[in-house]
Amino acid sequence: MFNPTREEVRRFFCDAWKKKTEGHILDSMEILAGDWMAEHPEYHTLLADPEGALAQDYTPERGETNPFLHLSMHLSISEQISINQPPGIKEVAEKLSQKMGSEHEAQHLMMECLGQVMWEAQREGGQLSPEKYLEALKKLV
């Protein structure tokens, strides 16, 4: 299982952003990441400053969204939809995108569900429950 460090994740996004903005060839994951980064102009300054990105801390006390976690969740949800895992997520995502009028806004709602089941799994010291996740997602549509 791939388990990148905080630095690796941040470097990936910053490097992919640089390649995208400079017109370099991107691999498939960089293309997907670049598309999601383009949807978040509020992160562009940070993404253009790799050293600043590496130094930045995001804590609940600061009340800021961690842009790297946010973008990583977009990638995770996009991958889940592309392989329909958990089974049924693709249909839920399509319905929610239609309901919201935007894939982007639909994914933001889906992130809330993913974050909740991730938090519950951590709190309980267990595995993420795909069933609970899909159940929460279905309540959105």
Secondary structure as the mmCIF struct_conf table of DSSP 4:
data_model
#
loop_
_struct_conf.conf_type_id
_struct_conf.id
_struct_conf.beg_label_comp_id
_struct_conf.beg_label_asym_id
_struct_conf.beg_label_seq_id
_struct_conf.end_label_comp_id
_struct_conf.end_label_asym_id
_struct_conf.end_label_seq_id
HELX_RH_AL_P HELX_RH_AL_P1 ARG A 6 THR A 21
TURN_TY1_P TURN_TY1_P1 GLU A 22 GLY A 23
HELX_RH_AL_P HELX_RH_AL_P2 SER A 28 ALA A 38
TURN_TY1_P TURN_TY1_P2 GLU A 39 GLU A 39
HELX_RH_3T_P HELX_RH_3T_P1 PRO A 41 TYR A 43
HELX_RH_AL_P HELX_RH_AL_P3 HIS A 44 LEU A 47
TURN_TY1_P TURN_TY1_P3 ALA A 48 ALA A 48
HELX_RH_AL_P HELX_RH_AL_P4 PRO A 50 ALA A 55
HELX_RH_3T_P HELX_RH_3T_P2 PRO A 60 ARG A 62
TURN_TY1_P TURN_TY1_P4 GLY A 63 GLY A 63
HELX_RH_AL_P HELX_RH_AL_P5 PRO A 67 ILE A 83
TURN_TY1_P TURN_TY1_P5 ASN A 84 ASN A 84
BEND BEND1 PRO A 86 PRO A 86
TURN_TY1_P TURN_TY1_P6 PRO A 87 GLY A 88
HELX_RH_AL_P HELX_RH_AL_P6 ILE A 89 MET A 100
TURN_TY1_P TURN_TY1_P7 GLY A 101 GLY A 101
HELX_RH_AL_P HELX_RH_AL_P7 GLU A 103 GLU A 124
TURN_TY1_P TURN_TY1_P8 GLY A 125 GLY A 125
BEND BEND2 GLY A 126 GLY A 126
HELX_RH_AL_P HELX_RH_AL_P8 PRO A 130 LYS A 138
TURN_TY1_P TURN_TY1_P9 LYS A 139 LEU A 140
#
